């Protein structure tokens, strides 16, 4: 397995990014990582213990900034790390790419490559969300701000394959994010998507509308929505988690005397368990090859886990399974308009 | 002050609804409450201690169910509690109305009444959200699923008046819910709303885009968004809060021995402090009179607090202040299309 890693992307790049790559290849003897970025900066970061035979540097000189306009940045900087990652993928020199850099540029690279899987209309970003039982996957969280109902239907198909093979859900349930449980609720996108699922071979997996408060219940293994709602919800989850953990720590630790240390340790363990770095980034589903988009503030652990997810994704040939499932469910879709 | 209360609306009606009304009039000697609902059920719920001189029953026979289609329900049941509340308001027999019943029916009642405040294009529901510092107000969370940029601008105006006079924010900041901090982010509704604020007299209060993770930071005192996003975000906050409190309680209490009771008490206090019942419901801003929409599972405390919020809203003449502010900022708006 060979993956390209944007070594210059992310708030803390390149130090923790390179460290994550070293940990990933140390943990997986089959893994090779191509570090894409400035050789002069990256070389010294590879310590004496790094397995250099499975870590190479692909030198390039430019980086699209985290807050930079993706399209402008990529045009002005043709030698940027993200475009180079996509080129390595297009040339089949790597099986997948991973970046904690500018999310918009990663998505734009995928859209510009036009290397969508057969039958896929628009790729979508899938985020992994913790539930009381285990995890669910919500998509799209950032690629497709103005989707059509068919796109959301395909997100259900792709998300259910992801949930089945990477989250070990035997028969994943699919829910539609909406503002009420009744079928007639919501805007036209929601109503039309609801009808598409009910008219499709996936109707037995489709559990109808889910609301924001159901996300963590675990009832839906896959939650489909547009990128605007998905992105806002994902970041709201992050914000509320942070808020509650901080106020809970304050009141609990303030109330204790002798066992304060134990409580603090328990809360720290909980924060680590649900930290985004644990899930290693969000896959862009629907493109040829593997593309994992990481949180901007990824640390070494997040990068290590993202590389591991990318390797597993490629190893189980998830894209072949997605194409098969799309073919099996496609008859329900109207011709592209 | 005289308020009508939908005594039959909500998951637990009528018991806790009537109890909340009794507590509210006991706490405020100026308050009179008209209980709207079935006299035979409501009469016996008024105990011997209830101040009967300030609690009357307006008898009606029907209720729109919590899951019932609002429009169908209101048409089929002309003598329903929600329509009767709106009629009492239209006839100026009460200053405000409060219901924990079918939210869609409450909104539909307001839209059908057509008694919008001068210059208001569409009413919006404002939810009060806790922040690290105090509270912010997010709207719309349920009235207007397909808004125009002008509607969102007016939500900013109305929300800032609410924040100023009911949340004691001297000069409230206004943020636009979006998927990134840069001006060019998001769908056309977001971009056009952004431009409207920047071209208006409110530009000094407008802090631009806010993301889901900023909601609890307190940077924005008012967050404007469409009803779909606002409703999903509000319920996501509720779900994540519940999720984190449960998993935190589990790990913390599991780690403690002698001080488990203290930690449990601290967590219960925290859950009560941020429980929706503390904020007493969400006002529908932009209509003549006062309308407070409560959570379906409201208990007596929620109803008591909602009645208190409605009384304060009416007492400070918030609607007059909203109309003045809309007149002052209106030049920025294009004529209704």
Interface residues (C-beta under 8 A of the other chain):
Chain A: X67 X69 X104 X130 X132 X142 X145 X146 X177 X178 X179 X180 X181 X182 X184 X186 X187 X190 X211 X212 X213 X214 X215 X216 X217 X225 X227 X228 X229 X231 X232 X233 X234 X235 X236 X237 X238 X239 X240 X241 X242 X243 X244 X245 X246 X247 X248 X251 X252 X254 X255 X256 X257 X258 X259 X262 X263 X265 X266 X267 X269 X270 X274
Chain B: X67 X69 X104 X130 X132 X142 X145 X146 X177 X178 X179 X180 X181 X182 X184 X186 X187 X190 X211 X212 X213 X214 X215 X216 X217 X225 X227 X228 X229 X231 X232 X233 X234 X235 X236 X237 X238 X239 X240 X241 X242 X243 X244 X245 X246 X247 X248 X251 X252 X254 X255 X256 X257 X258 X259 X262 X263 X265 X266 X267 X269 X270 X274
